[in-house]
Amino acid sequence: MPRFRKKPITLEAFRLSSPVVLQTLEGEMRAEQGDWCVTGIEGEQYIVKDRIFRQIYEPVDSFWAEYDQDEPWPDMKYDDLGY
């Protein structure tokens, strides 16, 4: 069977500081504190658990680069970002 690799792209994401219900392409999804809200290449949003997020993504901005993968990354407030 042929194998494929994801193209390297830069996405926007923030870590949630509280539970929230988010409307995604798959319908309503409940996110827990510490989950990540990722905005895809066409503006779609989806939820990624922190453990999975850290396996798939790496920081691009210097602000995030100072955080060790094993340390907790700071949470962002969903409401404060205008979503």
HELIX and SHEET records of a PDB file:
HELIX    1   1 ASP A   50  ILE A   56  1                                   7    
HELIX    2   2 SER A   62  ALA A   65  1                                   4    
HELIX    3   3 ASP A   79  LEU A   81  5                                   3    
SHEET    1   A 3 GLU A  12  ARG A  15  0                                        
SHEET    2   A 3 TRP A  36  THR A  39 -1                                        
SHEET    3   A 3 GLN A  45  VAL A  48 -1                                        
SHEET    1   B 2 VAL A  20  THR A  24  0                                        
SHEET    2   B 2 GLY A  27  ALA A  31 -1                                        
END                                                                             
